[in-house]
Amino acid sequence: MKLASYNHNGRASWGVVTDDARIIDVRPRLPRHHTLLDVLRADALDEVRKTIIDVRPDFKVGEVELLPPVVAPRPDARWACRS
């Protein structure tokens, strides 16, 4: 699953990039997760996978301004990773 943060028509959002270079806009479908960082912090990738089943893409990658996937957290933030 390829994730992206982007601006579309002046609105920041995030979604899933399909194999044919289209984007499923997930933010309005999961409104409690405002950013990809929120998704990662909530360990909600499975929720994202379930949400996009049988959903048609909303736009092409070329129609958005791609942003860094995850905005850098505060310098004093601490991260923990699991594999």
PERA-V311607 format. One record per pair of residues at least 24 apart in sequence whose C-alpha atoms are under 10 Angstrom apart, sorted by the first residue. I is the first residue (numbers start at 1). GAP is how many residues later the second one is. Records with the same first field share a line. If there is no record, write none. Layout:
BEGIN
I = GAP, GAP
END
This chain:
BEGIN
1 = 44, 47, 48
3 = 33, 45, 66, 67
4 = 31, 32, 57, 62, 63, 64, 65, 66
5 = 30, 31, 32, 59, 60, 61, 62, 63, 64, 65, 66
6 = 55, 57, 58, 59, 60, 61, 62, 63
7 = 56, 57, 58, 59, 60
8 = 51, 53, 55, 56, 57, 58
9 = 54, 55, 56
10 = 54, 55
11 = 53
12 = 52, 53, 54, 55
13 = 51, 53, 54
14 = 52, 53, 55, 56
15 = 33, 37, 42, 43, 54
16 = 32, 33, 36, 41
17 = 40, 42, 43, 44
18 = 38, 39, 42, 43
20 = 37, 40, 41
21 = 36, 38, 39, 40, 41
22 = 34, 35, 36, 37, 38, 39, 40, 41
23 = 33, 34, 35, 36, 37, 38, 39, 40, 41
24 = 27, 28, 31, 32, 33, 34, 35, 36, 37
25 = 27, 30, 31, 32, 33, 34
26 = 25, 26, 29, 31, 32
35 = 34, 35, 36
36 = 33, 34, 35
37 = 32, 33, 34, 35, 36
38 = 32
40 = 30
41 = 38, 39
END
